[in-house]
Amino acid sequence: MTGNIMVVGVGGQGTLLASKLLGKLFLEKGYDVKVSEVHGMSQRGGSVVTYVRYGEKVYSPVIDKGQADCIISFEILEAARYVEYLKKGGTLITNTQQINPMPVITGDASYPENLADKLSKLDIRFEGFDALSIAKQAGSTKAVNLALLGALSNHFDFTEKQWLDTIRTSVPEKFVDMNIKAFQLGRAEVAK
């Protein structure tokens, strides 16, 4: 059985670090893991997608439409853009923050309304929350990734210590405490 997690967001949000943390955690638990290259424009503002696949033996890093067990989205429009990759009954964990894409900024399009409401009505498990506020509470707007991973952690049987040890060995020492706080706040937010 292979597990499939997609991490989607906008360039500069920390999607790559989130994917690397997940990959490292699964490797340490003895899984074969494939973490994809970034698909999309990773410069600040462009759409970014990474795949994390884990299992006894994983042959391909790619997740097809309808195969993702879970999508972690750093921005609500990105969640809507990629929700078709989620399998029926899968879990969508998303930051409810809105980041205007270029067509909205230039006035060529409008930002879609009521996305969280629309997504919550699909045949999926929807967990949307303000991860940006949690990141700010932890000490940095750049900790959205760890707030989202905290929410995700409720869906796995890894101990909190295993998650925290992986964070400690994956981020620069001066950011460890802030990242752990964001992780714990995100974990508590969705566990409510």
LOBA-945406 format. One record per residue: residue number from 1; chain; x, y, z of N, C-alpha, C in turn. Coordinates in nm, 3 decimals, always signed. Layout:
<recs>
NUM,A,X,Y,Z,X,Y,Z,X,Y,Z
...
</recs>
This chain:
<recs>
1,A,+0.085,-0.119,+0.000,+0.000,+0.000,+0.000,+0.089,+0.125,+0.000
2,A,+0.065,+0.212,-0.093,+0.143,+0.336,-0.104,+0.057,+0.454,-0.062
3,A,+0.114,+0.541,+0.022,+0.046,+0.662,+0.063,+0.087,+0.777,-0.027
4,A,-0.006,+0.866,-0.055,+0.019,+0.978,-0.146,-0.023,+1.110,-0.083
5,A,+0.074,+1.200,-0.071,+0.047,+1.333,-0.017,+0.094,+1.437,-0.118
6,A,+0.007,+1.532,-0.149,+0.046,+1.645,-0.234,+0.062,+1.767,-0.145
7,A,+0.164,+1.844,-0.174,+0.186,+1.971,-0.105,+0.178,+2.080,-0.212
8,A,+0.080,+2.169,-0.198,+0.058,+2.271,-0.300,+0.059,+2.409,-0.237
9,A,+0.109,+2.505,-0.312,+0.113,+2.641,-0.259,+0.167,+2.737,-0.362
10,A,+0.217,+2.845,-0.311,+0.271,+2.953,-0.393,+0.419,+2.964,-0.359
11,A,+0.502,+2.992,-0.458,+0.645,+3.003,-0.437,+0.681,+3.094,-0.320
12,A,+0.777,+3.051,-0.239,+0.822,+3.130,-0.126,+0.751,+3.100,+0.004
13,A,+0.656,+3.005,+0.002,+0.580,+2.975,+0.124,+0.638,+2.862,+0.209
14,A,+0.735,+2.791,+0.160,+0.793,+2.683,+0.238,+0.738,+2.545,+0.206
15,A,+0.684,+2.529,+0.085,+0.630,+2.399,+0.046,+0.742,+2.294,+0.037
16,A,+0.858,+2.335,-0.010,+0.969,+2.240,-0.024,+1.015,+2.188,+0.111
17,A,+1.026,+2.277,+0.210,+1.066,+2.233,+0.344,+0.963,+2.136,+0.400
18,A,+0.835,+2.165,+0.382,+0.730,+2.075,+0.430,+0.744,+1.938,+0.367
19,A,+0.768,+1.933,+0.236,+0.784,+1.805,+0.165,+0.907,+1.729,+0.214
20,A,+1.016,+1.801,+0.235,+1.139,+1.738,+0.282,+1.121,+1.681,+0.423
21,A,+1.051,+1.756,+0.509,+1.024,+1.707,+0.645,+0.942,+1.579,+0.641
22,A,+0.838,+1.577,+0.559,+0.756,+1.457,+0.546,+0.838,+1.339,+0.495
23,A,+0.917,+1.364,+0.391,+1.000,+1.257,+0.336,+1.095,+1.201,+0.439
24,A,+1.157,+1.288,+0.514,+1.252,+1.245,+0.617,+1.182,+1.164,+0.727
25,A,+1.065,+1.208,+0.767,+0.989,+1.138,+0.870,+0.953,+0.997,+0.825
26,A,+0.904,+0.983,+0.702,+0.868,+0.851,+0.651,+0.991,+0.762,+0.634
27,A,+1.102,+0.819,+0.588,+1.226,+0.741,+0.576,+1.269,+0.686,+0.711
28,A,+1.261,+0.772,+0.813,+1.303,+0.730,+0.947,+1.213,+0.621,+1.004
29,A,+1.090,+0.612,+0.954,+0.997,+0.506,+0.996,+1.014,+0.380,+0.912
30,A,+1.110,+0.381,+0.819,+1.141,+0.261,+0.741,+1.067,+0.248,+0.609
31,A,+0.997,+0.351,+0.567,+0.927,+0.346,+0.438,+1.022,+0.378,+0.324
32,A,+0.991,+0.324,+0.206,+1.052,+0.371,+0.083,+0.980,+0.501,+0.049
33,A,+1.053,+0.605,+0.015,+0.992,+0.736,-0.006,+1.041,+0.798,-0.136
34,A,+0.949,+0.861,-0.207,+0.985,+0.941,-0.325,+0.924,+1.080,-0.304
35,A,+1.009,+1.181,-0.308,+0.964,+1.320,-0.304,+0.997,+1.380,-0.439
36,A,+0.894,+1.433,-0.505,+0.914,+1.480,-0.642,+0.991,+1.609,-0.647
37,A,+1.034,+1.639,-0.768,+1.085,+1.773,-0.796,+0.967,+1.868,-0.793
38,A,+0.996,+1.994,-0.788,+0.889,+2.094,-0.788,+0.830,+2.105,-0.927
39,A,+0.698,+2.110,-0.933,+0.630,+2.134,-1.059,+0.566,+2.272,-1.049
40,A,+0.595,+2.355,-1.142,+0.541,+2.491,-1.137,+0.654,+2.592,-1.126
41,A,+0.617,+2.715,-1.104,+0.715,+2.822,-1.095,+0.744,+2.849,-0.949
42,A,+0.862,+2.808,-0.904,+0.891,+2.816,-0.763,+0.931,+2.956,-0.717
43,A,+0.949,+3.048,-0.811,+0.980,+3.183,-0.765,+0.859,+3.239,-0.693
44,A,+0.880,+3.336,-0.608,+0.773,+3.391,-0.526,+0.653,+3.429,-0.612
45,A,+0.538,+3.373,-0.576,+0.415,+3.407,-0.644,+0.363,+3.301,-0.739
46,A,+0.449,+3.213,-0.789,+0.404,+3.109,-0.883,+0.352,+2.986,-0.811
47,A,+0.267,+2.910,-0.876,+0.211,+2.788,-0.820,+0.319,+2.680,-0.807
48,A,+0.321,+2.611,-0.694,+0.420,+2.508,-0.668,+0.349,+2.380,-0.621
49,A,+0.390,+2.266,-0.675,+0.334,+2.137,-0.635,+0.448,+2.040,-0.611
50,A,+0.444,+1.969,-0.499,+0.537,+1.859,-0.477,+0.457,+1.737,-0.434
51,A,+0.512,+1.621,-0.464,+0.448,+1.495,-0.429,+0.536,+1.422,-0.327
52,A,+0.472,+1.365,-0.227,+0.541,+1.279,-0.131,+0.469,+1.145,-0.135
53,A,+0.540,+1.042,-0.178,+0.482,+0.907,-0.185,+0.564,+0.816,-0.096
54,A,+0.497,+0.733,-0.020,+0.566,+0.645,+0.074,+0.495,+0.510,+0.079
55,A,+0.572,+0.405,+0.107,+0.516,+0.271,+0.116,+0.629,+0.170,+0.127
56,A,+0.593,+0.043,+0.112,+0.695,-0.062,+0.119,+0.793,-0.047,+0.003
57,A,+0.738,-0.023,-0.117,+0.821,+0.003,-0.235,+0.748,+0.102,-0.323
58,A,+0.811,+0.215,-0.350,+0.750,+0.320,-0.433,+0.832,+0.331,-0.561
59,A,+0.763,+0.320,-0.674,+0.833,+0.319,-0.802,+0.831,+0.454,-0.873
60,A,+0.729,+0.534,-0.848,+0.717,+0.661,-0.918,+0.687,+0.772,-0.819
61,A,+0.742,+0.891,-0.841,+0.713,+1.002,-0.751,+0.585,+1.078,-0.786
62,A,+0.519,+1.040,-0.893,+0.407,+1.119,-0.944,+0.272,+1.068,-0.890
63,A,+0.185,+1.161,-0.856,+0.049,+1.130,-0.811,-0.047,+1.176,-0.920
64,A,-0.132,+1.086,-0.966,-0.231,+1.119,-1.069,-0.360,+1.169,-1.006
65,A,-0.445,+1.227,-1.087,-0.575,+1.277,-1.041,-0.652,+1.163,-0.974
66,A,-0.715,+1.197,-0.861,-0.794,+1.100,-0.787,-0.715,+1.002,-0.703
67,A,-0.583,+1.023,-0.687,-0.499,+0.929,-0.612,-0.446,+0.982,-0.479
68,A,-0.450,+1.111,-0.456,-0.391,+1.166,-0.333,-0.477,+1.130,-0.212
69,A,-0.412,+1.078,-0.109,-0.480,+1.052,+0.018,-0.503,+1.184,+0.091
70,A,-0.409,+1.274,+0.072,-0.413,+1.402,+0.142,-0.349,+1.511,+0.057
71,A,-0.408,+1.627,+0.062,-0.347,+1.746,+0.002,-0.329,+1.847,+0.113
72,A,-0.209,+1.900,+0.123,-0.180,+2.010,+0.214,-0.166,+2.133,+0.126
73,A,-0.251,+2.233,+0.149,-0.249,+2.351,+0.064,-0.217,+2.476,+0.147
74,A,-0.125,+2.554,+0.096,-0.080,+2.673,+0.166,-0.167,+2.795,+0.135
75,A,-0.262,+2.778,+0.043,-0.347,+2.890,+0.001,-0.475,+2.831,-0.055
76,A,-0.588,+2.892,-0.026,-0.719,+2.833,-0.057,-0.746,+2.816,-0.207
77,A,-0.700,+2.909,-0.291,-0.720,+2.892,-0.435,-0.638,+2.774,-0.489
78,A,-0.519,+2.755,-0.433,-0.438,+2.639,-0.473,-0.508,+2.509,-0.432
79,A,-0.576,+2.511,-0.318,-0.654,+2.393,-0.276,-0.761,+2.362,-0.379
80,A,-0.833,+2.465,-0.423,-0.939,+2.446,-0.523,-0.881,+2.399,-0.656
81,A,-0.765,+2.452,-0.691,-0.701,+2.417,-0.818,-0.662,+2.270,-0.825
82,A,-0.621,+2.212,-0.713,-0.568,+2.076,-0.713,-0.658,+1.972,-0.647
83,A,-0.778,+2.011,-0.600,-0.865,+1.919,-0.527,-0.902,+1.795,-0.610
84,A,-0.900,+1.806,-0.742,-0.934,+1.690,-0.826,-0.831,+1.578,-0.814
85,A,-0.714,+1.607,-0.758,-0.614,+1.503,-0.735,-0.645,+1.419,-0.611
86,A,-0.733,+1.470,-0.526,-0.769,+1.402,-0.403,-0.864,+1.287,-0.432
87,A,-0.840,+1.173,-0.367,-0.931,+1.062,-0.388,-1.059,+1.085,-0.308
88,A,-1.164,+1.016,-0.345,-1.291,+1.028,-0.275,-1.270,+0.997,-0.127
89,A,-1.317,+1.087,-0.042,-1.300,+1.068,+0.102,-1.163,+1.109,+0.153
90,A,-1.075,+1.158,+0.065,-0.942,+1.202,+0.107,-0.949,+1.327,+0.193
91,A,-0.835,+1.368,+0.246,-0.828,+1.482,+0.337,-0.762,+1.602,+0.270
92,A,-0.829,+1.715,+0.279,-0.773,+1.842,+0.232,-0.749,+1.930,+0.353
93,A,-0.622,+1.959,+0.379,-0.583,+2.049,+0.488,-0.534,+2.176,+0.422
94,A,-0.604,+2.287,+0.447,-0.566,+2.410,+0.378,-0.563,+2.532,+0.468
95,A,-0.467,+2.615,+0.438,-0.463,+2.749,+0.493,-0.573,+2.828,+0.421
96,A,-0.655,+2.900,+0.494,-0.765,+2.975,+0.431,-0.720,+3.111,+0.379
97,A,-0.592,+3.141,+0.390,-0.537,+3.267,+0.338,-0.558,+3.278,+0.188
98,A,-0.581,+3.401,+0.141,-0.594,+3.427,-0.002,-0.474,+3.508,-0.050
99,A,-0.406,+3.457,-0.152,-0.296,+3.529,-0.217,-0.339,+3.550,-0.361
100,A,-0.353,+3.675,-0.400,-0.401,+3.704,-0.535,-0.300,+3.661,-0.641
101,A,-0.346,+3.578,-0.738,-0.259,+3.542,-0.850,-0.251,+3.660,-0.947
102,A,-0.157,+3.653,-1.038,-0.132,+3.763,-1.131,-0.258,+3.811,-1.205
103,A,-0.345,+3.723,-1.258,-0.464,+3.774,-1.328,-0.555,+3.859,-1.238
104,A,-0.559,+3.828,-1.109,-0.639,+3.909,-1.016,-0.569,+4.042,-0.989
105,A,-0.438,+4.036,-0.973,-0.360,+4.159,-0.948,-0.373,+4.257,-1.064
106,A,-0.371,+4.203,-1.186,-0.378,+4.291,-1.305,-0.520,+4.332,-1.340
107,A,-0.619,+4.276,-1.270,-0.759,+4.312,-1.296,-0.824,+4.231,-1.406
108,A,-0.754,+4.129,-1.458,-0.810,+4.046,-1.565,-0.904,+3.938,-1.513
109,A,-0.904,+3.915,-1.382,-0.990,+3.813,-1.322,-1.025,+3.855,-1.180
110,A,-1.127,+3.791,-1.126,-1.166,+3.813,-0.987,-1.129,+3.690,-0.906
111,A,-1.095,+3.712,-0.780,-1.066,+3.600,-0.692,-1.197,+3.527,-0.664
112,A,-1.201,+3.395,-0.683,-1.326,+3.321,-0.660,-1.377,+3.339,-0.516
113,A,-1.508,+3.348,-0.502,-1.568,+3.370,-0.371,-1.608,+3.239,-0.304
114,A,-1.611,+3.240,-0.173,-1.662,+3.129,-0.091,-1.594,+2.995,-0.118
115,A,-1.464,+2.997,-0.142,-1.394,+2.872,-0.174,-1.399,+2.771,-0.060
116,A,-1.379,+2.816,+0.063,-1.381,+2.723,+0.176,-1.517,+2.656,+0.186
117,A,-1.623,+2.732,+0.168,-1.758,+2.678,+0.175,-1.780,+2.575,+0.064
118,A,-1.735,+2.607,-0.057,-1.751,+2.515,-0.170,-1.671,+2.387,-0.149
119,A,-1.548,+2.400,-0.102,-1.463,+2.283,-0.081,-1.518,+2.194,+0.031
120,A,-1.574,+2.256,+0.133,-1.626,+2.178,+0.246,-1.747,+2.093,+0.209
121,A,-1.811,+2.124,+0.096,-1.929,+2.048,+0.052,-1.894,+1.930,-0.039
122,A,-1.766,+1.915,-0.073,-1.724,+1.802,-0.156,-1.717,+1.674,-0.072
123,A,-1.707,+1.561,-0.139,-1.700,+1.432,-0.070,-1.556,+1.405,-0.024
124,A,-1.509,+1.493,+0.063,-1.373,+1.485,+0.117,-1.379,+1.528,+0.263
125,A,-1.270,+1.506,+0.333,-1.257,+1.559,+0.468,-1.187,+1.694,+0.453
126,A,-1.257,+1.801,+0.487,-1.204,+1.936,+0.469,-1.163,+1.994,+0.603
127,A,-1.037,+2.036,+0.612,-0.984,+2.100,+0.732,-0.920,+2.232,+0.691
128,A,-0.998,+2.338,+0.693,-0.948,+2.470,+0.657,-0.936,+2.556,+0.781
129,A,-0.823,+2.625,+0.794,-0.803,+2.714,+0.908,-0.702,+2.821,+0.871
130,A,-0.696,+2.924,+0.953,-0.607,+3.038,+0.927,-0.466,+3.007,+0.976
131,A,-0.391,+2.936,+0.895,-0.255,+2.897,+0.931,-0.161,+3.017,+0.939
132,A,-0.194,+3.124,+0.866,-0.110,+3.244,+0.871,-0.117,+3.307,+1.010
133,A,-0.235,+3.314,+1.069,-0.248,+3.369,+1.205,-0.172,+3.284,+1.306
134,A,-0.179,+3.152,+1.288,-0.106,+3.062,+1.378,+0.044,+3.084,+1.362
135,A,+0.090,+3.099,+1.238,+0.232,+3.123,+1.214,+0.277,+3.254,+1.280
136,A,+0.196,+3.358,+1.268,+0.228,+3.487,+1.332,+0.235,+3.470,+1.483
137,A,+0.142,+3.394,+1.538,+0.140,+3.369,+1.682,+0.266,+3.296,+1.726
138,A,+0.318,+3.210,+1.638,+0.441,+3.135,+1.668,+0.566,+3.221,+1.652
139,A,+0.553,+3.334,+1.580,+0.667,+3.424,+1.569,+0.711,+3.461,+1.429
140,A,+0.651,+3.399,+1.325,+0.693,+3.432,+1.189,+0.587,+3.390,+1.088
141,A,+0.560,+3.477,+0.992,+0.466,+3.443,+0.885,+0.520,+3.328,+0.800
142,A,+0.648,+3.299,+0.810,+0.708,+3.192,+0.732,+0.685,+3.054,+0.792
143,A,+0.614,+3.047,+0.905,+0.592,+2.919,+0.972,+0.457,+2.856,+0.936
144,A,+0.393,+2.907,+0.830,+0.267,+2.848,+0.783,+0.286,+2.700,+0.754
145,A,+0.400,+2.664,+0.695,+0.427,+2.525,+0.661,+0.422,+2.433,+0.783
146,A,+0.478,+2.479,+0.895,+0.478,+2.395,+1.014,+0.341,+2.391,+1.080
147,A,+0.264,+2.498,+1.070,+0.126,+2.495,+1.122,+0.045,+2.392,+1.045
148,A,+0.062,+2.387,+0.913,-0.010,+2.289,+0.831,+0.037,+2.147,+0.860
149,A,+0.168,+2.129,+0.880,+0.218,+1.995,+0.915,+0.165,+1.952,+1.051
150,A,+0.149,+2.048,+1.143,+0.090,+2.016,+1.272,-0.050,+1.960,+1.256
151,A,-0.128,+2.024,+1.168,-0.264,+1.974,+1.141,-0.257,+1.834,+1.080
152,A,-0.167,+1.815,+0.985,-0.150,+1.685,+0.921,-0.111,+1.576,+1.021
153,A,-0.033,+1.612,+1.120,+0.019,+1.513,+1.215,-0.092,+1.437,+1.287
154,A,-0.210,+1.496,+1.296,-0.324,+1.428,+1.360,-0.372,+1.308,+1.281
155,A,-0.328,+1.294,+1.157,-0.374,+1.185,+1.071,-0.276,+1.069,+1.062
156,A,-0.167,+1.075,+1.136,-0.066,+0.969,+1.132,-0.037,+0.920,+1.273
157,A,+0.014,+0.796,+1.281,+0.042,+0.740,+1.413,+0.185,+0.767,+1.461
158,A,+0.254,+0.860,+1.397,+0.385,+0.901,+1.449,+0.364,+0.971,+1.582
159,A,+0.457,+0.954,+1.673,+0.446,+1.024,+1.800,+0.482,+1.172,+1.779
160,A,+0.437,+1.255,+1.871,+0.474,+1.397,+1.862,+0.625,+1.411,+1.869
161,A,+0.690,+1.328,+1.950,+0.837,+1.333,+1.961,+0.903,+1.307,+1.826
162,A,+0.851,+1.211,+1.749,+0.909,+1.182,+1.617,+0.898,+1.304,+1.525
163,A,+0.782,+1.368,+1.527,+0.766,+1.490,+1.446,+0.864,+1.598,+1.492
164,A,+0.871,+1.620,+1.623,+0.957,+1.728,+1.675,+1.104,+1.700,+1.650
165,A,+1.146,+1.573,+1.663,+1.286,+1.538,+1.634,+1.319,+1.566,+1.488
166,A,+1.225,+1.537,+1.397,+1.246,+1.563,+1.255,+1.256,+1.713,+1.229
167,A,+1.173,+1.791,+1.295,+1.180,+1.937,+1.281,+1.316,+1.987,+1.330
168,A,+1.358,+1.939,+1.447,+1.486,+1.983,+1.506,+1.605,+1.956,+1.414
169,A,+1.600,+1.845,+1.341,+1.713,+1.810,+1.255,+1.698,+1.863,+1.113
170,A,+1.589,+1.936,+1.085,+1.563,+1.981,+0.948,+1.565,+2.133,+0.930
171,A,+1.557,+2.207,+1.038,+1.556,+2.353,+1.025,+1.677,+2.411,+1.099
172,A,+1.723,+2.529,+1.057,+1.835,+2.591,+1.127,+1.802,+2.609,+1.276
173,A,+1.903,+2.589,+1.360,+1.884,+2.590,+1.505,+1.811,+2.714,+1.556
174,A,+1.842,+2.830,+1.498,+1.781,+2.954,+1.548,+1.630,+2.962,+1.520
175,A,+1.578,+2.874,+1.431,+1.435,+2.874,+1.399,+1.360,+2.754,+1.457
176,A,+1.430,+2.668,+1.531,+1.368,+2.545,+1.582,+1.250,+2.575,+1.674
177,A,+1.269,+2.660,+1.774,+1.163,+2.686,+1.872,+1.039,+2.744,+1.805
178,A,+1.058,+2.838,+1.715,+0.946,+2.901,+1.645,+0.871,+2.799,+1.559
179,A,+0.944,+2.714,+1.490,+0.882,+2.612,+1.406,+0.807,+2.508,+1.489
180,A,+0.864,+2.469,+1.600,+0.796,+2.374,+1.689,+0.668,+2.436,+1.744
181,A,+0.673,+2.562,+1.781,+0.552,+2.629,+1.833,+0.444,+2.631,+1.725
182,A,+0.480,+2.664,+1.601,+0.383,+2.667,+1.492,+0.324,+2.527,+1.470
183,A,+0.409,+2.426,+1.473,+0.364,+2.287,+1.457,+0.262,+2.252,+1.565
184,A,+0.296,+2.281,+1.691,+0.208,+2.245,+1.802,+0.076,+2.322,+1.798
185,A,+0.081,+2.449,+1.758,-0.042,+2.527,+1.746,-0.132,+2.474,+1.634
186,A,-0.071,+2.437,+1.521,-0.147,+2.379,+1.411,-0.206,+2.244,+1.448
187,A,-0.130,+2.166,+1.519,-0.176,+2.034,+1.566,-0.298,+2.051,+1.656
188,A,-0.291,+2.146,+1.747,-0.402,+2.171,+1.841,-0.522,+2.230,+1.770
189,A,-0.500,+2.315,+1.669,-0.609,+2.381,+1.597,-0.704,+2.281,+1.531
190,A,-0.649,+2.182,+1.467,-0.732,+2.085,+1.395,-0.783,+1.975,+1.488
191,A,-0.713,+1.951,+1.597,-0.756,+1.848,+1.692,-0.878,+1.893,+1.774
192,A,-0.913,+2.022,+1.765,-1.025,+2.076,+1.844,-1.156,+2.006,+1.813
</recs>
